[in-house]
């Protein structure tokens, strides 16, 4: 263990008090609106460091703001969950229209003349997006959507070669 002189100890105490004072001032500088925005941002990101960077404060300040207002944090998290449920319900209500649109897009993409005019890069990007979305949305045990995409796209490798 290292021995410190009384002068070194004094400097360390001064540094610690100075840091603590900045933290207290930092908390005081944030308006109520900024305080609530910080809490909302944390609920969105779950990342103290990111919120600290965005608000120009330390992680300790972010933690203190969150710990000082658990009620607002819980309200924000509950609102976030409700927004997610509302968006899922909205998307579910538009599911048939979205599927009709996707089918129209597939039909347009499947026309040989259009594929023949498209560059290989454009075709590859479109195909990658389609496959990626089908794989993400298909349940592991049921790849019927992927099979449907293959049927709609049909002979696309014959056109690319």
Secondary structure, 3 states (H helix, E strand, C coil): CCCCCHHHHHHHHHHHHHHHHHHHHHHHHCCHHHHHHHHHHHHHHCCHHHHHHHHCCCHHHHHHHHHHCHHHHHHHHHHHHHHHHHHHHHHHHCHHHHHHHHHHHHHHHCCHHHHHHCCHHHHHHHHHHHHHHHHHHCCCCCCHHHHHHHHHHCCHHHHHC
